[in-house]
Amino acid sequence: MTTPQPAFRNRREFLKSIQYGIGATAATTMMLEDNTLGSNMDTRPGILKTPHHPAKAKRVIQIVLTGGFSQVDSFDYKPELATLHGKTLNEGLGREEQPDVFFGKVGRLRQPDFNFAQHGESGLWISDLFPHLCTVADELTIINSMYAETSNHTPATFQENSGFRLNGFPVVGSWASYGLGSETRDLPSYVVFPDTRSLPAGGSINWTNGFLPAQHQGVVMRSSGIPIDDLAIPNGISTSQEFATRSLLNKLNENLNARQGPDNNLTARIKSYELAARMQRVVPEITDLGRESQATHDLYGVGDPAANDFARSCLLTRRLLEHGVRFVQLFAGGAFQSPRVNWDGHEDCKKNHQREAGRIDQPVAGLIKDLKQRGMLDDTIILFTSEFGRTPFAESAADAVGPGRDHNQNGFSIWVAGGAFRGGMKYGSTDPVGYAAIEDRVHWNDFHATILYALGIDHKRLTYYHNGIQRRLTNVSGSVINQILS
């Protein structure tokens, strides 16, 4: 009787028979997921096995307007400014006020640079700075009473994203990834599209995982060219070299784990290689916008010289959500260089905002319309945020009305959209000239608590132990804004 011979003498031969390099990793990982090889892998999508309460939404898009866009020129209608044009802030408020401005140049009150009108059945006041967004007014929940703790761009942006003015704390996208994970194992749970012109101030700190496990950091993707760095084997590296490198790396990792026990960062790195193998199969398909109809391209503004970059990012965002990505962040604005490539309208606010709005207005409105017609807006949250606003008075000498506006942390506007929110409403208000939030004031901790709540997460219960403290996104404060939830 002939003794059956094994198909392969050893594991190396088995892996060679599939394919060298990262293809072997992909095949092995997929078989582990299917229990073909047997596995005790943790397959939970996130740290929460089930939400804390019924979720109103399951995914998030955050559009970050870097530089501070002007609330009095966009979503906070102040008709008094037209009649008070050229007056002092104190004359406009009818009381003594010591303006807290970044550059200390408190000029005269200035009327809005754009005309306001009511839109939709809700009659929301929106300026003609955003003519396309005006057409989806009934989907927007505008918060006119935001305030921040600093008017310095970089720490204010950190607080906008992480709740803290210091860097190194996990951002909201990382917390969502940590809590809920991704709906697919083929893509990261958190993807970031930086502005194509420049990274924001602080760079990757704006999508950092902080002290959370490393797999929860945002993965940068591009809307044109190579979508993700280092995903493919570099030119000049043979498959046998790639295989040998991976084999050596795996052996070193095994030895390290055997000596000192599993390490979160090392485990996350290993998982990132496994994820990269799976992404090689799906990313080319997702980033092929030729699969979309011309009508869809036109809806987003793909091909428009001004809007093309952001339009492609928005369309890719929808495709990523369809494939199970949990959180997508799009930056509209880059670093503070010259010429400015963000919303920092010190010299000429009108000219600055017209340029920046022209890049994003149609793509964002198109994204909302596309999600709605596909039935995806009901369980998707869209955030439209900026680190702070701008002053209702000019940034100029005390007796002048110049064209620029300074930073303003005291009162500004953002909006949210999606099935988790009531839509067609505004919440909170600023004083008569739009300088400071006075009614239903909203801090970033309140905002973050509300977003987590809509995802089924109690912000007080989603924590991570770090340096002796149970850390959370909202630090030690924050209240859910129930009035804006559907």
C-alpha positions as CSV (number, residue, x, y, z in Angstrom):
1,M,0.0,0.0,0.0
2,T,1.4,3.4,-1.0
3,T,1.7,5.9,1.9
4,P,0.0,9.2,0.9
5,Q,2.5,12.0,0.5
6,P,1.8,15.5,1.7
7,A,1.2,18.1,-1.1
8,F,3.9,20.2,0.3
9,R,7.0,19.3,2.3
10,N,6.8,22.4,4.4
11,R,5.0,25.7,4.8
12,R,7.5,27.6,2.6
13,E,6.5,25.4,-0.3
14,F,2.9,26.0,0.3
15,L,3.3,29.7,0.3
16,K,5.4,29.6,-2.8
17,S,2.7,27.6,-4.5
18,I,0.2,30.5,-4.0
19,Q,2.3,33.5,-4.9
20,Y,5.3,35.3,-3.5
21,G,5.2,38.4,-1.3
22,I,2.2,40.2,-0.1
23,G,-0.1,37.9,-2.1
24,A,0.8,35.1,0.3
25,T,-0.1,37.3,3.2
26,A,-3.4,38.1,1.6
27,A,-4.2,34.4,0.9
28,T,-3.2,33.3,4.4
29,T,-5.2,36.1,6.0
30,M,-8.3,35.4,4.0
31,M,-8.1,31.7,4.9
32,L,-7.7,32.5,8.6
33,E,-10.8,34.7,8.4
34,D,-12.7,31.9,6.8
35,N,-11.3,29.4,9.5
36,T,-9.8,27.4,6.6
37,L,-6.6,27.1,8.6
38,G,-8.3,27.4,12.0
39,S,-8.1,30.7,14.0
40,N,-8.9,32.2,17.3
41,M,-8.7,35.7,15.9
42,D,-10.7,38.5,17.5
43,T,-13.2,39.4,14.8
44,R,-15.1,42.1,16.7
45,P,-15.4,45.2,14.5
46,G,-14.5,47.5,17.4
47,I,-14.1,47.5,21.2
48,L,-17.9,47.7,21.6
49,K,-19.5,44.3,20.9
50,T,-22.8,46.1,20.8
51,P,-23.7,49.9,20.9
52,H,-24.5,51.5,24.2
53,H,-27.9,52.4,22.9
54,P,-29.7,52.2,19.5
55,A,-27.7,54.0,16.9
56,K,-29.2,56.7,14.7
57,A,-26.4,56.4,12.2
58,K,-23.5,54.1,11.4
59,R,-20.9,56.2,9.5
60,V,-19.5,59.7,9.4
61,I,-18.2,62.2,6.9
62,Q,-16.3,65.2,8.3
63,I,-15.5,68.2,6.1
64,V,-12.9,70.4,7.8
65,L,-12.7,74.0,6.6
66,T,-9.1,74.8,7.7
67,G,-8.5,78.5,8.5
68,G,-11.7,79.6,10.1
69,F,-14.6,80.6,7.7
70,S,-16.8,83.6,8.4
71,Q,-20.1,82.8,10.1
72,V,-21.5,86.3,9.3
73,D,-20.8,85.8,5.6
74,S,-22.4,82.3,5.4
75,F,-24.8,80.8,7.9
76,D,-25.4,83.4,10.6
77,Y,-27.6,86.1,9.2
78,K,-27.2,89.4,11.0
79,P,-29.3,92.1,9.2
80,E,-28.2,94.6,11.8
81,L,-24.7,94.6,10.3
82,A,-25.8,96.4,7.2
83,T,-27.2,99.4,9.2
84,L,-24.3,99.3,11.7
85,H,-21.6,99.2,8.9
86,G,-18.8,101.6,10.0
87,K,-19.8,101.7,13.6
88,T,-17.7,100.4,16.5
89,L,-18.4,97.0,18.1
90,N,-19.6,98.7,21.3
91,E,-22.0,100.9,19.3
92,G,-23.3,97.7,17.7
93,L,-23.8,95.8,21.0
94,G,-25.0,98.8,23.0
95,R,-22.5,97.9,25.7
96,E,-18.8,98.0,26.5
97,E,-17.0,95.0,25.1
98,Q,-13.3,94.2,25.1
99,P,-12.7,92.3,21.8
100,D,-10.5,89.2,22.1
101,V,-8.8,89.1,18.7
102,F,-5.7,87.3,17.6
103,F,-3.9,90.2,15.9
104,G,-5.3,93.0,18.0
105,K,-6.6,95.1,15.1
106,V,-10.2,96.0,15.9
107,G,-11.6,98.0,13.1
108,R,-15.2,99.1,12.4
109,L,-18.2,96.7,12.0
110,R,-18.5,95.6,8.4
111,Q,-21.7,94.4,6.6
112,P,-21.7,90.9,5.2
113,D,-19.7,90.4,1.9
114,F,-22.5,88.2,0.5
115,N,-26.3,88.4,0.3
116,F,-28.5,86.3,2.5
117,A,-31.8,84.7,1.6
118,Q,-34.2,82.0,3.0
119,H,-34.1,78.6,1.4
120,G,-36.1,75.4,1.3
121,E,-39.3,74.7,3.1
122,S,-37.6,75.4,6.3
123,G,-36.6,79.0,5.3
124,L,-33.0,78.6,6.6
125,W,-31.0,81.8,6.0
126,I,-27.9,81.0,3.9
127,S,-25.8,83.4,1.9
128,D,-25.0,83.2,-1.8
129,L,-21.5,82.3,-0.9
130,F,-22.8,78.7,-1.1
131,P,-25.4,78.7,-4.0
132,H,-25.4,74.9,-4.3
133,L,-25.7,74.2,-0.6
134,C,-28.7,76.5,-0.6
135,T,-30.5,73.8,-2.6
136,V,-30.2,71.3,0.2
137,A,-31.0,73.7,3.0
138,D,-33.7,71.3,4.4
139,E,-31.1,68.7,5.1
140,L,-28.9,71.0,7.2
141,T,-28.9,71.5,10.9
142,I,-27.0,74.8,11.5
143,I,-25.4,75.4,14.9
144,N,-24.9,79.1,15.2
145,S,-23.6,79.1,18.8
146,M,-20.2,77.3,18.7
147,Y,-17.4,78.6,20.7
148,A,-13.7,77.5,21.2
149,E,-11.0,78.1,23.7
150,T,-8.3,79.6,21.5
151,S,-8.0,81.7,18.4
152,N,-4.7,80.2,17.4
153,H,-5.2,78.0,14.3
154,T,-3.2,74.9,15.2
155,P,-4.4,74.3,18.8
156,A,-7.9,75.3,17.7
157,T,-7.8,72.7,15.0
158,F,-6.6,70.1,17.4
159,Q,-9.5,70.9,19.7
160,E,-11.9,70.7,16.8
161,N,-10.7,67.2,16.0
162,S,-9.7,65.7,19.4
163,G,-11.4,67.9,22.0
164,F,-7.9,69.0,23.3
165,R,-5.8,72.0,22.4
166,L,-2.6,69.9,22.8
167,N,-1.5,67.5,20.2
168,G,-1.2,63.7,20.7
169,F,-4.8,63.0,21.7
170,P,-6.9,60.7,19.5
171,V,-9.2,62.5,17.0
172,V,-12.9,61.8,16.7
173,G,-12.4,59.5,13.7
174,S,-10.0,57.4,15.7
175,W,-12.4,57.1,18.6
176,A,-15.2,56.0,16.2
177,S,-12.8,53.5,14.7
178,Y,-11.8,52.2,18.2
179,G,-15.4,52.0,19.3
180,L,-17.1,50.6,16.2
181,G,-14.4,49.5,13.8
182,S,-15.1,49.1,10.1
183,E,-17.9,47.3,8.4
184,T,-15.4,45.5,6.2
185,R,-12.0,43.8,6.7
186,D,-10.8,44.9,3.3
187,L,-10.5,48.6,4.1
188,P,-9.4,50.8,7.0
189,S,-12.2,52.1,9.2
190,Y,-10.9,55.7,9.1
191,V,-9.8,57.4,5.8
192,V,-8.5,60.9,5.3
193,F,-8.4,63.1,2.1
194,P,-6.0,66.0,2.8
195,D,-6.3,69.2,0.6
196,T,-4.4,68.5,-2.6
197,R,-2.6,71.8,-2.3
198,S,-1.1,71.3,1.1
199,L,-1.4,69.3,4.4
200,P,-3.0,71.2,7.2
201,A,-0.9,72.8,10.0
202,G,0.3,69.9,12.2
203,G,0.1,67.4,9.3
204,S,-0.8,63.9,10.4
205,I,-1.4,65.0,14.0
206,N,-4.9,66.0,12.7
207,W,-5.8,62.4,12.1
208,T,-3.7,60.7,14.8
209,N,-4.7,57.8,16.9
210,G,-2.8,59.3,19.9
211,F,-2.6,56.7,22.6
212,L,-5.2,54.4,21.0
213,P,-3.9,51.3,19.2
214,A,-2.1,52.2,16.0
215,Q,-4.6,50.7,13.6
216,H,-7.1,53.5,14.5
217,Q,-5.0,56.2,12.9
218,G,-6.5,57.8,9.7
219,V,-5.2,56.3,6.4
220,V,-4.4,59.0,3.9
221,M,-5.9,58.6,0.4
222,R,-5.5,60.7,-2.7
223,S,-8.3,61.5,-5.2
224,S,-5.9,61.5,-8.1
225,G,-2.7,59.6,-9.0
226,I,-1.5,56.9,-6.6
227,P,-4.3,56.6,-4.1
228,I,-2.3,55.2,-1.1
229,D,1.5,55.3,-0.6
230,D,3.4,52.0,-0.4
231,L,0.5,49.8,-1.1
232,A,2.1,48.2,-4.1
233,I,5.6,46.5,-4.3
234,P,8.1,49.2,-5.4
235,N,9.6,48.9,-8.8
236,G,12.9,47.0,-8.8
237,I,11.9,44.7,-5.9
238,S,11.4,41.2,-7.1
239,T,8.7,38.9,-5.6
240,S,11.3,36.7,-4.1
241,Q,13.0,39.6,-2.4
242,E,9.6,40.8,-1.1
243,F,8.9,37.3,0.2
244,A,12.2,37.0,1.9
245,T,11.7,40.4,3.6
246,R,8.3,39.4,4.9
247,S,9.5,36.1,6.1
248,L,12.4,37.7,8.0
249,L,10.0,40.3,9.5
250,N,7.5,37.7,10.6
251,K,10.2,35.7,12.3
252,L,11.5,38.8,14.1
253,N,8.0,39.7,15.2
254,E,7.5,36.1,16.5
255,N,10.7,36.3,18.5
256,L,9.9,39.7,20.0
257,N,6.4,38.5,21.0
258,A,7.9,35.4,22.5
259,R,10.4,37.4,24.6
260,Q,8.2,40.2,25.9
261,G,4.6,39.3,25.2
262,P,2.2,40.8,22.6
263,D,2.6,44.6,22.0
264,N,-0.3,46.7,20.8
265,N,1.9,48.7,18.4
266,L,3.5,45.6,17.0
267,T,0.2,43.8,16.7
268,A,-1.3,46.8,14.9
269,R,1.7,46.9,12.5
270,I,1.2,43.2,11.7
271,K,-2.5,43.8,11.1
272,S,-1.7,46.8,8.9
273,Y,0.3,44.5,6.6
274,E,-2.6,42.1,6.5
275,L,-5.0,44.9,5.7
276,A,-2.6,46.2,3.0
277,A,-2.8,42.8,1.3
278,R,-6.5,42.9,1.2
279,M,-6.6,46.5,0.1
280,Q,-4.5,45.7,-3.0
281,R,-7.6,43.8,-4.3
282,V,-10.3,46.4,-3.6
283,V,-8.6,49.9,-3.8
284,P,-8.1,49.9,-7.5
285,E,-11.8,49.1,-8.0
286,I,-13.0,51.7,-5.6
287,T,-10.8,54.5,-7.0
288,D,-11.8,53.8,-10.6
289,L,-14.3,56.7,-11.0
290,G,-14.8,55.7,-14.6
291,R,-17.3,53.2,-13.2
292,E,-19.6,56.2,-12.4
293,S,-22.0,57.7,-14.9
294,Q,-21.5,61.1,-16.5
295,A,-24.6,62.3,-14.6
296,T,-22.9,61.5,-11.3
297,H,-19.7,63.2,-12.4
298,D,-21.7,66.3,-13.3
299,L,-23.6,66.2,-10.0
300,Y,-20.4,66.4,-8.0
301,G,-18.6,68.8,-10.4
302,V,-15.9,66.4,-11.5
303,G,-14.1,68.0,-14.3
304,D,-14.8,71.6,-13.2
305,P,-11.4,73.4,-13.0
306,A,-12.1,74.9,-9.6
307,A,-13.9,72.0,-8.0
308,N,-12.4,68.9,-9.6
309,D,-10.0,67.9,-6.8
310,F,-12.6,68.2,-4.0
311,A,-15.3,66.7,-6.2
312,R,-13.3,63.6,-6.8
313,S,-12.6,63.3,-3.1
314,C,-16.4,63.6,-2.3
315,L,-17.3,61.0,-4.9
316,L,-14.6,58.6,-3.6
317,T,-16.0,59.2,-0.1
318,R,-19.4,57.9,-1.2
319,R,-17.7,54.8,-2.7
320,L,-15.7,54.2,0.4
321,L,-18.9,54.4,2.6
322,E,-20.6,51.9,0.3
323,H,-17.7,49.5,0.9
324,G,-17.9,49.7,4.7
325,V,-15.5,52.5,5.8
326,R,-16.7,54.0,9.1
327,F,-15.3,57.5,9.0
328,V,-14.1,59.7,6.2
329,Q,-12.5,63.1,6.7
330,L,-12.0,65.7,4.0
331,F,-9.8,68.7,4.5
332,A,-10.7,71.9,2.6
333,G,-7.7,74.1,3.2
334,G,-4.0,73.4,3.9
335,A,-1.1,75.0,5.7
336,F,-0.7,78.7,6.5
337,Q,1.7,79.7,3.8
338,S,1.9,82.4,1.1
339,P,-0.2,82.5,-1.0
340,R,-2.9,81.2,1.4
341,V,-4.6,78.0,0.5
342,N,-7.2,78.0,3.2
343,W,-10.1,80.1,4.7
344,D,-7.9,82.5,6.6
345,G,-9.3,85.7,5.2
346,H,-7.2,88.3,6.9
347,E,-6.3,90.5,3.9
348,D,-9.5,90.2,1.8
349,C,-12.2,87.9,3.3
350,K,-14.6,88.2,0.3
351,K,-11.9,87.2,-2.3
352,N,-10.6,84.5,0.0
353,H,-14.0,82.9,0.7
354,Q,-15.2,83.1,-2.9
355,R,-12.1,81.1,-4.0
356,E,-12.4,78.5,-1.3
357,A,-16.2,78.1,-1.5
358,G,-15.9,77.6,-5.3
359,R,-13.8,74.5,-4.6
360,I,-16.3,72.8,-2.3
361,D,-19.8,74.1,-2.7
362,Q,-21.0,71.9,-5.6
363,P,-19.1,68.8,-4.5
364,V,-20.6,68.9,-0.9
365,A,-24.1,69.6,-2.2
366,G,-23.7,66.8,-4.8
367,L,-22.6,64.4,-2.0
368,I,-25.7,65.1,0.0
369,K,-28.0,64.7,-3.0
370,D,-26.2,61.5,-4.1
371,L,-26.4,59.9,-0.6
372,K,-30.0,60.8,-0.3
373,Q,-31.1,59.4,-3.6
374,R,-29.2,56.1,-2.8
375,G,-30.9,55.9,0.7
376,M,-27.6,56.3,2.4
377,L,-28.2,59.7,4.0
378,D,-30.5,58.2,6.6
379,D,-27.7,56.4,8.3
380,T,-24.8,58.7,7.5
381,I,-23.7,61.8,9.4
382,I,-22.1,64.7,7.6
383,L,-20.1,67.3,9.6
384,F,-19.1,70.7,8.2
385,T,-16.7,72.3,10.7
386,S,-14.1,74.9,11.1
387,E,-11.8,75.6,14.0
388,F,-13.4,79.0,14.7
389,G,-15.1,81.8,12.9
390,R,-14.2,85.4,12.0
391,T,-15.0,88.8,13.5
392,P,-17.9,90.9,12.3
393,F,-15.6,93.9,12.4
394,A,-12.7,94.6,10.1
395,E,-9.1,93.6,10.8
396,S,-7.8,97.2,10.4
397,A,-7.1,100.4,12.3
398,A,-9.8,101.4,14.8
399,D,-11.2,104.1,12.5
400,A,-11.2,102.0,9.3
401,V,-13.4,99.4,7.6
402,G,-10.9,97.1,5.8
403,P,-11.6,94.1,3.7
404,G,-10.2,91.5,6.1
405,R,-11.6,89.7,9.2
406,D,-9.6,88.4,12.1
407,H,-10.0,85.1,14.0
408,N,-13.0,84.7,16.3
409,Q,-13.3,82.0,18.9
410,N,-16.2,83.5,20.7
411,G,-19.0,82.6,18.3
412,F,-19.2,80.8,15.0
413,S,-21.3,78.4,12.9
414,I,-21.0,74.8,11.7
415,W,-23.6,72.5,10.4
416,V,-24.5,68.8,10.4
417,A,-26.7,66.7,8.1
418,G,-28.0,63.2,7.9
419,G,-30.8,61.0,9.2
420,A,-29.6,61.3,12.8
421,F,-30.5,65.1,12.8
422,R,-33.7,67.0,12.4
423,G,-32.6,69.0,9.3
424,G,-33.9,72.3,8.2
425,M,-33.3,74.0,11.5
426,K,-30.8,76.3,13.3
427,Y,-29.7,75.9,16.9
428,G,-28.4,78.6,19.2
429,S,-27.5,82.1,18.4
430,T,-24.9,84.8,18.7
431,D,-25.3,88.5,19.7
432,P,-26.9,91.0,17.3
433,V,-23.7,91.4,15.3
434,G,-22.5,87.8,15.3
435,Y,-19.5,88.3,17.6
436,A,-20.2,85.9,20.6
437,A,-22.4,82.9,21.2
438,I,-25.1,83.9,23.8
439,E,-27.9,81.3,23.5
440,D,-27.5,77.5,23.8
441,R,-23.8,77.8,23.5
442,V,-22.0,74.7,22.2
443,H,-18.5,73.6,23.1
444,W,-16.6,71.0,21.1
445,N,-17.1,68.5,23.9
446,D,-20.8,68.9,23.5
447,F,-20.6,68.5,19.7
448,H,-18.4,65.4,20.0
449,A,-20.7,63.9,22.6
450,T,-23.7,64.4,20.3
451,I,-21.9,62.8,17.3
452,L,-20.9,59.7,19.4
453,Y,-24.5,59.5,20.7
454,A,-25.8,59.4,17.2
455,L,-23.5,56.5,16.5
456,G,-24.9,54.6,19.5
457,I,-22.0,55.5,21.8
458,D,-22.2,57.0,25.3
459,H,-19.3,59.4,25.4
460,K,-18.7,58.8,29.1
461,R,-18.4,55.1,28.6
462,L,-16.0,55.0,25.6
463,T,-12.7,55.2,27.4
464,Y,-9.1,54.1,27.1
465,Y,-6.7,53.7,30.1
466,H,-3.6,55.8,29.5
467,N,-1.0,57.1,32.0
468,G,-3.2,56.4,35.0
469,I,-6.3,58.0,33.5
470,Q,-9.4,56.6,31.8
471,R,-9.3,59.0,28.8
472,R,-12.2,59.8,26.6
473,L,-12.9,62.1,23.6
474,T,-14.9,64.6,25.7
475,N,-12.3,64.9,28.6
476,V,-14.4,65.5,31.7
477,S,-17.4,67.4,30.2
478,G,-19.7,67.5,27.3
479,S,-23.5,67.1,27.0
480,V,-25.5,65.6,24.2
481,I,-27.5,68.2,22.2
482,N,-30.8,66.3,22.2
483,Q,-32.7,69.2,20.6
484,I,-31.0,68.7,17.2
485,L,-31.4,64.9,17.1
486,S,-34.2,63.3,15.1
